[in-house]
Amino acid sequence: MPELGKYAGVVMGSYAATAALLVLLVALSLWQSGRVRRALAEVEARQEKSDV
């Protein structure tokens, strides 16, 4: 790791903030994917009932 001197705290904080934002983005994407998957399954189930 390079010597960052007096900027080490700022640089490490930036790394931590970036990692946290990436984790948040992935978590939100997975959550939204689950919501959409459940909504699609519900619509398909309703459609199957109306086709019968």
C-alpha positions as CSV (number, residue, x, y, z in Angstrom):
1,M,0.0,0.0,0.0
2,P,1.4,3.4,-0.9
3,E,2.2,5.9,1.8
4,L,-0.6,8.4,1.9
5,G,0.6,10.6,4.6
6,K,-1.9,13.1,6.0
7,Y,-4.5,12.0,3.3
8,A,-4.7,8.4,4.5
9,G,-7.9,9.0,6.5
10,V,-9.6,10.7,3.6
11,V,-8.5,8.1,1.1
12,M,-9.5,5.2,3.3
13,G,-12.8,6.9,4.1
14,S,-13.5,7.3,0.4
15,Y,-12.7,3.6,-0.2
16,A,-15.1,2.7,2.7
17,A,-17.8,5.0,1.4
18,T,-17.5,3.5,-2.1
19,A,-17.6,0.0,-0.8
20,A,-20.7,0.8,1.3
21,L,-22.5,2.4,-1.7
22,L,-21.7,-0.6,-3.9
23,V,-23.1,-3.0,-1.3
24,L,-26.2,-0.8,-1.0
25,L,-26.7,-0.8,-4.8
26,V,-26.4,-4.5,-5.0
27,A,-28.8,-5.0,-2.1
28,L,-31.4,-2.6,-3.6
29,S,-31.1,-4.4,-6.9
30,L,-31.7,-7.8,-5.4
31,W,-34.6,-6.5,-3.3
32,Q,-36.2,-4.9,-6.4
33,S,-35.6,-8.1,-8.4
34,G,-37.5,-10.1,-5.8
35,R,-40.4,-7.6,-5.8
36,V,-40.7,-7.7,-9.6
37,R,-40.4,-11.5,-9.7
38,R,-43.2,-11.9,-7.1
39,A,-45.4,-9.4,-9.0
40,L,-44.8,-11.2,-12.3
41,A,-45.7,-14.6,-10.7
42,E,-48.9,-13.0,-9.3
43,V,-49.9,-11.7,-12.8
44,E,-49.1,-15.0,-14.4
45,A,-51.2,-16.8,-11.8
46,R,-54.1,-14.5,-12.4
47,Q,-53.8,-15.0,-16.1
48,E,-53.8,-18.8,-15.8
49,K,-57.0,-18.6,-13.7
50,S,-58.7,-16.4,-16.3
51,D,-57.6,-18.7,-19.2
52,V,-59.2,-21.8,-17.6
